[in-house]
């Protein structure tokens, strides 16, 4: 749901992001659709969440409070994601940074006080809810000044948003499951120590997430507003190859100083040098696949799910048969190879869509 809410703002808003009234119309249309999708999601998520909590020993009151906290946090997150699309498209970088900083400080303050007094799962989730509440409050103040909140909803916009969601939803559901596959595999075929090693090495991926965050917050909003087909193609390759160059540089640092970098994770992980390099390679593959997907989504270029998902699953079935998934190395190789179909197909789909655009005509007429 959070992924789909982020996508709804990328449909038409790039064509008139300077028009506060039309931007407000799109936001109101997206928010109405968000409410309808949220009802369907709650009907599925709440029973599953209640079952999982009860299976793990949560009593009735604790289960009720956790469900309410999760629903409150999810609702606030969905709303802030929709509003933040307009913020990014208007390149309000300082406002984005201020919101992220204050939300993080609010969560830190709640956790800091709770650790000294009383801390459990409910308090942890409430800290996230408070962070989103701060962000929502700031977004509402900004939108009240810059967007016409009374603008009428638009049926044409609604139809196009639904079209994007239909293309995107199979991918969103698939990647929610796919994102945990390495942990699942090592927990099934490996040992508890290997699960711990995968979790520790996964912290290396945080470095690449910083670069991805900059791309999402700063570069992609400008990319989504481009109207010239020639400029669109040039910017696409600049973003992709620039990100690849930075990732390669970071990878080189990890290859050159593996022991020093792994020692930051703890002395017990210093001997996992080859696995650390593989984890960095896996993080790069995942980050590049995510970047390509996000760049394409900024133009509503969605790779057909009936192509990407079967190709990935078939490859993974083959990998399960030929790799030793009881080892950290085997699981990391599985992760690296599994990301390649997404990179190849996303690149192919973007090139296909870009070269179908007439150079002399505005991009917005053909996207």
DRENDO-1510 file (C-alpha; in Angstrom, 1 decimal, always signed):
<recs>
REC; n; res; u; v; w
REC; 1; UNK; +0.0; +0.0; +0.0 .
REC; 2; UNK; +2.8; +2.4; +0.8 .
REC; 3; UNK; +4.5; +1.6; -2.5 .
REC; 4; UNK; +1.3; +2.2; -4.4 .
REC; 5; UNK; +0.6; +5.4; -2.6 .
REC; 6; UNK; +4.0; +6.7; -3.7 .
REC; 7; UNK; +3.2; +5.8; -7.3 .
REC; 8; UNK; -0.2; +7.6; -7.6 .
REC; 9; UNK; +1.4; +11.0; -7.5 .
REC; 10; UNK; +3.6; +10.2; -10.5 .
REC; 11; UNK; +0.8; +9.9; -13.1 .
REC; 12; UNK; -0.1; +13.3; -14.2 .
REC; 13; UNK; +1.4; +15.6; -11.7 .
REC; 14; UNK; +4.7; +15.9; -13.6 .
REC; 15; UNK; +2.8; +17.7; -16.4 .
REC; 16; UNK; +1.5; +20.6; -14.3 .
REC; 17; UNK; +3.3; +20.5; -10.9 .
REC; 18; UNK; +3.4; +24.3; -10.9 .
REC; 19; UNK; -0.4; +24.5; -11.0 .
REC; 20; UNK; -1.5; +24.5; -7.4 .
REC; 21; UNK; -5.2; +23.9; -8.2 .
REC; 22; UNK; -4.6; +21.0; -10.5 .
REC; 23; UNK; -2.0; +19.5; -8.2 .
REC; 24; UNK; -4.6; +19.8; -5.4 .
REC; 25; UNK; -7.1; +18.0; -7.6 .
REC; 26; UNK; -4.7; +15.2; -8.1 .
REC; 27; UNK; -3.9; +15.0; -4.4 .
REC; 28; UNK; -7.6; +14.9; -3.4 .
REC; 29; UNK; -8.2; +12.2; -6.1 .
REC; 30; UNK; -5.3; +10.1; -4.8 .
REC; 31; UNK; -6.4; +10.5; -1.2 .
REC; 32; UNK; -9.9; +9.4; -2.0 .
REC; 33; UNK; -8.6; +6.3; -3.8 .
REC; 34; UNK; -6.2; +5.7; -0.9 .
REC; 35; UNK; -9.1; +5.5; +1.5 .
REC; 36; UNK; -10.8; +2.9; -0.6 .
REC; 37; UNK; -7.7; +0.8; -1.0 .
REC; 38; UNK; -7.0; +1.1; +2.7 .
REC; 39; UNK; -10.4; -0.5; +3.5 .
REC; 40; UNK; -9.5; -3.5; +1.4 .
REC; 41; UNK; -6.1; -3.8; +2.9 .
REC; 42; UNK; -7.4; -3.6; +6.5 .
REC; 43; UNK; -9.8; -6.5; +5.8 .
REC; 44; UNK; -6.9; -8.7; +4.9 .
REC; 45; UNK; -4.1; -7.4; +7.2 .
REC; 46; UNK; -6.0; -7.2; +10.5 .
REC; 47; UNK; -7.0; -10.9; +10.7 .
REC; 48; UNK; -3.5; -12.0; +9.7 .
REC; 49; UNK; -1.9; -9.6; +12.2 .
REC; 50; UNK; -4.2; -10.7; +15.0 .
REC; 51; UNK; -3.5; -14.4; +14.2 .
REC; 52; UNK; +0.3; -13.8; +14.3 .
REC; 53; UNK; +0.2; -11.9; +17.5 .
REC; 54; UNK; -2.0; -14.5; +19.2 .
REC; 55; UNK; +0.3; -17.3; +17.9 .
REC; 56; UNK; +3.3; -15.5; +19.6 .
REC; 57; UNK; +1.6; -15.3; +23.0 .
REC; 58; UNK; +0.2; -11.7; +22.9 .
REC; 59; UNK; -2.9; -11.4; +25.2 .
REC; 60; UNK; -6.1; -9.7; +24.1 .
REC; 61; UNK; -5.4; -6.2; +25.3 .
REC; 62; UNK; -1.8; -6.2; +24.0 .
REC; 63; UNK; -3.1; -7.5; +20.6 .
REC; 64; UNK; -5.7; -4.8; +20.4 .
REC; 65; UNK; -3.3; -2.0; +21.2 .
REC; 66; UNK; -0.7; -3.3; +18.7 .
REC; 67; UNK; -3.3; -3.5; +15.9 .
REC; 68; UNK; -4.5; +0.0; +16.6 .
REC; 69; UNK; -1.0; +1.3; +16.7 .
REC; 70; UNK; -0.1; -0.4; +13.4 .
REC; 71; UNK; -3.2; +0.8; +11.7 .
REC; 72; UNK; -2.6; +4.4; +12.9 .
REC; 73; UNK; +1.0; +4.3; +11.7 .
REC; 74; UNK; +0.0; +2.8; +8.4 .
REC; 75; UNK; -2.7; +5.4; +7.8 .
REC; 76; UNK; -0.4; +8.3; +8.5 .
REC; 77; UNK; +2.4; +6.8; +6.4 .
REC; 78; UNK; +0.0; +6.4; +3.4 .
REC; 79; UNK; -1.2; +10.0; +3.6 .
REC; 80; UNK; +2.3; +11.5; +4.1 .
REC; 81; UNK; +3.6; +9.5; +1.1 .
REC; 82; UNK; +1.0; +11.0; -1.2 .
REC; 83; UNK; +1.6; +14.5; +0.0 .
REC; 84; UNK; +5.4; +14.2; -0.1 .
REC; 85; UNK; +5.2; +13.4; -3.9 .
REC; 86; UNK; +4.1; +17.0; -4.5 .
REC; 87; UNK; +6.8; +18.2; -2.2 .
REC; 88; UNK; +9.5; +16.4; -4.2 .
REC; 89; UNK; +8.1; +17.4; -7.5 .
REC; 90; UNK; +8.4; +21.0; -6.5 .
REC; 91; UNK; +12.0; +20.3; -5.4 .
REC; 92; UNK; +11.4; +21.5; -1.8 .
REC; 93; UNK; +14.6; +19.9; -0.7 .
REC; 94; UNK; +15.0; +21.9; +2.5 .
REC; 95; UNK; +11.4; +21.2; +3.5 .
REC; 96; UNK; +11.9; +17.5; +2.9 .
REC; 97; UNK; +15.1; +17.5; +5.0 .
REC; 98; UNK; +13.4; +19.4; +7.9 .
REC; 99; UNK; +10.5; +17.0; +8.0 .
REC; 100; UNK; +12.8; +14.0; +8.0 .
REC; 101; UNK; +15.0; +15.5; +10.7 .
REC; 102; UNK; +12.1; +16.5; +13.0 .
REC; 103; UNK; +10.3; +13.1; +12.5 .
REC; 104; UNK; +13.5; +11.3; +13.4 .
REC; 105; UNK; +14.1; +13.5; +16.5 .
REC; 106; UNK; +10.6; +12.8; +17.7 .
REC; 107; UNK; +11.1; +9.1; +17.4 .
REC; 108; UNK; +14.4; +9.3; +19.1 .
REC; 109; UNK; +12.9; +11.3; +22.0 .
REC; 110; UNK; +10.1; +8.8; +22.5 .
REC; 111; UNK; +12.5; +5.8; +22.4 .
REC; 112; UNK; +15.0; +7.6; +24.7 .
REC; 113; UNK; +12.4; +8.4; +27.4 .
REC; 114; UNK; +10.8; +4.9; +27.0 .
REC; 115; UNK; +14.1; +3.1; +27.5 .
REC; 116; UNK; +14.6; +4.9; +30.8 .
REC; 117; UNK; +11.0; +4.3; +32.0 .
REC; 118; UNK; +9.3; +1.4; +30.2 .
REC; 119; UNK; +9.9; -0.1; +26.7 .
REC; 120; UNK; +8.0; -2.8; +24.8 .
REC; 121; UNK; +6.7; -3.5; +21.3 .
REC; 122; UNK; +3.7; -1.1; +21.7 .
REC; 123; UNK; +6.0; +1.8; +22.7 .
REC; 124; UNK; +8.3; +1.0; +19.8 .
REC; 125; UNK; +5.5; +1.2; +17.3 .
REC; 126; UNK; +4.1; +4.3; +18.9 .
REC; 127; UNK; +7.4; +6.1; +18.4 .
REC; 128; UNK; +7.0; +5.4; +14.7 .
REC; 129; UNK; +3.4; +6.6; +14.8 .
REC; 130; UNK; +4.5; +9.9; +16.5 .
REC; 131; UNK; +7.3; +10.4; +13.9 .
REC; 132; UNK; +4.7; +10.1; +11.0 .
REC; 133; UNK; +2.3; +12.4; +12.9 .
REC; 134; UNK; +5.0; +15.1; +13.1 .
REC; 135; UNK; +5.7; +14.6; +9.4 .
REC; 136; UNK; +1.9; +14.7; +8.6 .
REC; 137; UNK; +1.5; +17.9; +10.6 .
REC; 138; UNK; +4.3; +19.6; +8.7 .
REC; 139; UNK; +3.0; +18.4; +5.3 .
REC; 140; UNK; -0.5; +19.7; +6.0 .
REC; 141; UNK; +0.9; +23.1; +6.9 .
REC; 142; UNK; +2.9; +23.2; +3.6 .
REC; 143; UNK; +0.1; +21.9; +1.4 .
REC; 144; UNK; -2.3; +24.4; +2.9 .
REC; 145; UNK; -0.1; +27.2; +1.7 .
REC; 146; UNK; +0.9; +25.8; -1.7 .
REC; 147; UNK; -1.9; +23.5; -2.9 .
REC; 148; UNK; -5.6; +24.1; -3.3 .
REC; 149; UNK; -7.0; +21.6; -0.8 .
REC; 150; UNK; -10.6; +22.4; -2.0 .
REC; 151; UNK; -9.9; +21.5; -5.6 .
REC; 152; UNK; -12.4; +19.0; -7.0 .
REC; 153; UNK; -11.5; +15.4; -7.6 .
REC; 154; UNK; -11.0; +14.4; -11.3 .
REC; 155; UNK; -12.4; +11.2; -12.8 .
REC; 156; UNK; -9.8; +11.2; -15.6 .
REC; 157; UNK; -7.0; +11.4; -13.0 .
REC; 158; UNK; -8.6; +8.6; -11.1 .
REC; 159; UNK; -8.8; +6.3; -14.1 .
REC; 160; UNK; -5.1; +6.9; -14.9 .
REC; 161; UNK; -4.1; +6.3; -11.3 .
REC; 162; UNK; -6.0; +3.0; -11.2 .
REC; 163; UNK; -4.3; +2.0; -14.5 .
REC; 164; UNK; -0.9; +2.6; -12.9 .
REC; 165; UNK; -1.9; +0.7; -9.7 .
REC; 166; UNK; -3.1; -2.3; -11.8 .
REC; 167; UNK; +0.3; -2.5; -13.4 .
REC; 168; UNK; +2.2; -1.9; -10.2 .
REC; 169; UNK; +0.3; -4.0; -7.7 .
REC; 170; UNK; +1.6; -7.4; -8.8 .
REC; 171; UNK; +5.1; -6.1; -8.5 .
REC; 172; UNK; +4.5; -4.5; -5.1 .
REC; 173; UNK; +3.1; -7.7; -3.6 .
REC; 174; UNK; +5.8; -9.8; -5.2 .
REC; 175; UNK; +8.7; -7.6; -3.9 .
REC; 176; UNK; +7.2; -7.5; -0.4 .
REC; 177; UNK; +7.8; -11.3; -0.3 .
REC; 178; UNK; +11.0; -11.3; -2.4 .
REC; 179; UNK; +12.7; -8.8; -0.1 .
REC; 180; UNK; +12.9; -11.4; +2.7 .
REC; 181; UNK; +14.0; -14.4; +0.6 .
REC; 182; UNK; +17.6; -14.4; +1.6 .
REC; 183; UNK; +16.7; -14.6; +5.3 .
REC; 184; UNK; +14.1; -17.3; +4.6 .
REC; 185; UNK; +16.5; -19.4; +2.7 .
REC; 186; UNK; +19.4; -19.2; +5.2 .
REC; 187; UNK; +16.9; -19.9; +8.1 .
REC; 188; UNK; +15.6; -23.0; +6.2 .
REC; 189; UNK; +18.8; -24.5; +4.9 .
REC; 190; UNK; +21.4; -22.9; +7.2 .
REC; 191; UNK; +22.1; -22.4; +10.9 .
REC; 192; UNK; +21.4; -19.7; +13.5 .
REC; 193; UNK; +25.0; -18.5; +13.2 .
REC; 194; UNK; +24.6; -18.0; +9.4 .
REC; 195; UNK; +21.3; -16.1; +10.0 .
REC; 196; UNK; +23.2; -13.8; +12.3 .
REC; 197; UNK; +26.0; -13.4; +9.8 .
REC; 198; UNK; +23.6; -12.4; +7.0 .
REC; 199; UNK; +22.0; -9.9; +9.3 .
REC; 200; UNK; +25.3; -8.3; +10.3 .
REC; 201; UNK; +26.6; -8.2; +6.7 .
REC; 202; UNK; +23.3; -6.6; +5.7 .
REC; 203; UNK; +24.4; -3.5; +7.5 .
REC; 204; UNK; +26.9; -2.9; +4.7 .
REC; 205; UNK; +23.9; -2.3; +2.4 .
REC; 206; UNK; +23.1; +0.9; +4.5 .
REC; 207; UNK; +25.9; +2.7; +2.7 .
REC; 208; UNK; +24.2; +2.2; -0.7 .
REC; 209; UNK; +20.8; +3.2; +0.7 .
REC; 210; UNK; +22.2; +6.6; +1.5 .
REC; 211; UNK; +23.0; +7.1; -2.2 .
REC; 212; UNK; +19.6; +5.7; -3.2 .
REC; 213; UNK; +17.9; +8.2; -0.8 .
REC; 214; UNK; +19.6; +11.1; -2.5 .
REC; 215; UNK; +18.5; +9.9; -5.9 .
REC; 216; UNK; +14.8; +9.6; -4.7 .
REC; 217; UNK; +14.7; +12.9; -2.9 .
REC; 218; UNK; +16.7; +15.1; -5.3 .
REC; 219; UNK; +17.3; +13.7; -8.7 .
REC; 220; UNK; +14.2; +11.8; -9.6 .
REC; 221; UNK; +11.6; +14.6; -9.1 .
REC; 222; UNK; +13.5; +16.7; -11.6 .
REC; 223; UNK; +13.7; +13.7; -14.0 .
REC; 224; UNK; +9.9; +13.2; -13.8 .
REC; 225; UNK; +9.3; +16.7; -14.9 .
REC; 226; UNK; +11.4; +16.6; -18.1 .
REC; 227; UNK; +9.3; +17.3; -21.2 .
REC; 228; UNK; +12.0; +16.8; -24.0 .
REC; 229; UNK; +12.5; +13.3; -25.3 .
REC; 230; UNK; +16.2; +14.0; -26.0 .
REC; 231; UNK; +16.8; +15.4; -22.6 .
REC; 232; UNK; +14.9; +12.5; -21.0 .
REC; 233; UNK; +17.2; +10.0; -22.7 .
REC; 234; UNK; +20.3; +11.9; -21.7 .
REC; 235; UNK; +19.3; +12.3; -18.1 .
REC; 236; UNK; +18.3; +8.7; -17.8 .
REC; 237; UNK; +21.7; +7.4; -18.7 .
REC; 238; UNK; +23.4; +10.1; -16.6 .
REC; 239; UNK; +21.5; +8.9; -13.5 .
REC; 240; UNK; +22.0; +5.2; -14.1 .
REC; 241; UNK; +25.7; +5.3; -15.0 .
REC; 242; UNK; +26.4; +8.0; -12.4 .
REC; 243; UNK; +24.9; +5.7; -9.7 .
REC; 244; UNK; +26.8; +2.7; -11.1 .
REC; 245; UNK; +30.1; +4.7; -10.9 .
REC; 246; UNK; +29.5; +5.7; -7.3 .
REC; 247; UNK; +28.5; +2.1; -6.4 .
REC; 248; UNK; +31.6; +0.7; -8.1 .
REC; 249; UNK; +33.8; +3.2; -6.1 .
REC; 250; UNK; +32.2; +2.0; -2.9 .
REC; 251; UNK; +32.7; -1.6; -3.9 .
REC; 252; UNK; +36.4; -0.9; -4.6 .
REC; 253; UNK; +36.8; +0.5; -1.1 .
REC; 254; UNK; +35.3; -2.6; +0.4 .
REC; 255; UNK; +37.5; -4.9; -1.7 .
REC; 256; UNK; +40.6; -2.9; -0.7 .
REC; 257; UNK; +39.9; -2.8; +3.0 .
REC; 258; UNK; +37.5; -5.7; +3.8 .
REC; 259; UNK; +38.9; -6.5; +7.3 .
REC; 260; UNK; +38.9; -2.9; +8.5 .
REC; 261; UNK; +35.3; -2.3; +7.3 .
REC; 262; UNK; +34.0; -5.6; +8.7 .
REC; 263; UNK; +35.7; -4.9; +12.0 .
REC; 264; UNK; +33.1; -2.0; +12.4 .
REC; 265; UNK; +30.4; -4.7; +12.5 .
REC; 266; UNK; +32.2; -6.5; +15.3 .
REC; 267; UNK; +35.4; -8.5; +15.8 .
REC; 268; UNK; +33.5; -11.8; +15.3 .
REC; 269; UNK; +32.8; -10.8; +11.6 .
REC; 270; UNK; +36.3; -9.8; +10.6 .
REC; 271; UNK; +37.0; -13.2; +9.0 .
REC; 272; UNK; +34.0; -12.9; +6.7 .
REC; 273; UNK; +36.0; -11.0; +4.1 .
REC; 274; UNK; +34.8; -12.9; +0.9 .
REC; 275; UNK; +31.3; -12.9; +2.2 .
REC; 276; UNK; +31.5; -9.2; +2.9 .
REC; 277; UNK; +32.5; -8.5; -0.7 .
REC; 278; UNK; +29.6; -10.7; -1.9 .
REC; 279; UNK; +27.2; -8.8; +0.4 .
REC; 280; UNK; +28.5; -5.5; -1.1 .
REC; 281; UNK; +28.0; -6.9; -4.6 .
REC; 282; UNK; +24.5; -8.0; -3.6 .
REC; 283; UNK; +23.7; -4.6; -2.2 .
REC; 284; UNK; +24.9; -3.0; -5.5 .
REC; 285; UNK; +22.7; -5.3; -7.6 .
REC; 286; UNK; +19.7; -4.7; -5.4 .
REC; 287; UNK; +20.3; -0.9; -5.3 .
REC; 288; UNK; +20.8; -0.6; -9.1 .
REC; 289; UNK; +17.6; -2.8; -9.7 .
REC; 290; UNK; +15.8; -0.5; -7.2 .
REC; 291; UNK; +17.1; +2.6; -8.9 .
REC; 292; UNK; +16.1; +1.5; -12.4 .
REC; 293; UNK; +12.6; +0.5; -11.1 .
REC; 294; UNK; +12.2; +3.9; -9.4 .
REC; 295; UNK; +13.4; +5.8; -12.4 .
REC; 296; UNK; +10.9; +3.9; -14.6 .
REC; 297; UNK; +8.1; +4.4; -12.1 .
REC; 298; UNK; +8.7; +8.1; -12.2 .
REC; 299; UNK; +7.5; +8.0; -15.8 .
REC; 300; UNK; +4.9; +5.3; -15.2 .
REC; 301; UNK; +7.0; +2.8; -17.2 .
REC; 302; UNK; +6.1; -0.4; -15.5 .
REC; 303; UNK; +7.6; -3.6; -16.7 .
REC; 304; UNK; +4.8; -6.1; -17.4 .
REC; 305; UNK; +4.5; -8.4; -14.4 .
REC; 306; UNK; +3.9; -11.4; -16.6 .
REC; 307; UNK; +7.4; -10.9; -17.9 .
REC; 308; UNK; +9.5; -10.0; -14.9 .
REC; 309; UNK; +8.0; -12.2; -12.2 .
REC; 310; UNK; +8.1; -15.6; -14.1 .
REC; 311; UNK; +11.6; -14.9; -15.3 .
REC; 312; UNK; +12.8; -14.2; -11.8 .
REC; 313; UNK; +11.1; -17.2; -10.3 .
REC; 314; UNK; +12.4; -19.6; -13.0 .
REC; 315; UNK; +15.9; -18.4; -12.4 .
REC; 316; UNK; +15.5; -18.8; -8.7 .
REC; 317; UNK; +14.3; -22.4; -9.0 .
REC; 318; UNK; +17.4; -23.1; -11.1 .
REC; 319; UNK; +19.6; -21.4; -8.5 .
REC; 320; UNK; +18.0; -23.4; -5.6 .
REC; 321; UNK; +19.1; -26.6; -7.4 .
REC; 322; UNK; +22.7; -25.6; -8.1 .
REC; 323; UNK; +23.8; -23.5; -5.2 .
REC; 324; UNK; +24.6; -24.6; -1.6 .
REC; 325; UNK; +22.1; -22.5; +0.3 .
REC; 326; UNK; +23.3; -23.8; +3.7 .
REC; 327; UNK; +26.2; -21.3; +3.5 .
REC; 328; UNK; +26.3; -17.6; +3.6 .
REC; 329; UNK; +28.2; -17.5; +0.3 .
REC; 330; UNK; +25.5; -19.6; -1.5 .
REC; 331; UNK; +22.7; -17.4; -0.2 .
REC; 332; UNK; +24.5; -14.2; -1.2 .
REC; 333; UNK; +25.2; -15.6; -4.7 .
REC; 334; UNK; +21.5; -16.4; -4.9 .
REC; 335; UNK; +20.6; -12.8; -4.1 .
REC; 336; UNK; +23.0; -11.4; -6.7 .
REC; 337; UNK; +21.8; -13.6; -9.5 .
REC; 338; UNK; +18.2; -13.1; -8.6 .
REC; 339; UNK; +18.5; -9.3; -9.1 .
REC; 340; UNK; +19.8; -9.5; -12.6 .
REC; 341; UNK; +16.4; -10.1; -14.4 .
REC; 342; UNK; +15.0; -7.0; -12.8 .
REC; 343; UNK; +18.0; -4.9; -14.0 .
REC; 344; UNK; +18.0; -6.3; -17.5 .
REC; 345; UNK; +14.3; -6.1; -18.0 .
REC; 346; UNK; +14.0; -2.6; -16.5 .
REC; 347; UNK; +16.8; -1.3; -18.7 .
REC; 348; UNK; +15.2; -2.9; -21.8 .
REC; 349; UNK; +11.8; -1.5; -21.0 .
REC; 350; UNK; +13.1; +2.0; -20.3 .
REC; 351; UNK; +15.1; +2.1; -23.6 .
REC; 352; UNK; +12.1; +0.7; -25.4 .
REC; 353; UNK; +9.8; +3.4; -24.1 .
REC; 354; UNK; +12.3; +6.3; -24.5 .
REC; 355; UNK; +13.0; +5.4; -28.1 .
REC; 356; UNK; +9.3; +5.3; -28.9 .
REC; 357; UNK; +9.0; +9.0; -28.0 .
REC; 358; UNK; +9.0; +11.4; -31.0 .
REC; 359; UNK; +11.9; +13.8; -30.5 .
REC; 360; UNK; +10.0; +16.8; -31.7 .
REC; 361; UNK; +7.0; +16.4; -29.4 .
REC; 362; UNK; +6.5; +16.9; -25.7 .
REC; 363; UNK; +7.1; +13.7; -23.6 .
REC; 364; UNK; +4.0; +14.3; -21.6 .
REC; 365; UNK; +1.8; +13.6; -24.7 .
REC; 366; UNK; +3.2; +10.1; -25.0 .
REC; 367; UNK; +3.9; +8.8; -21.5 .
</recs>
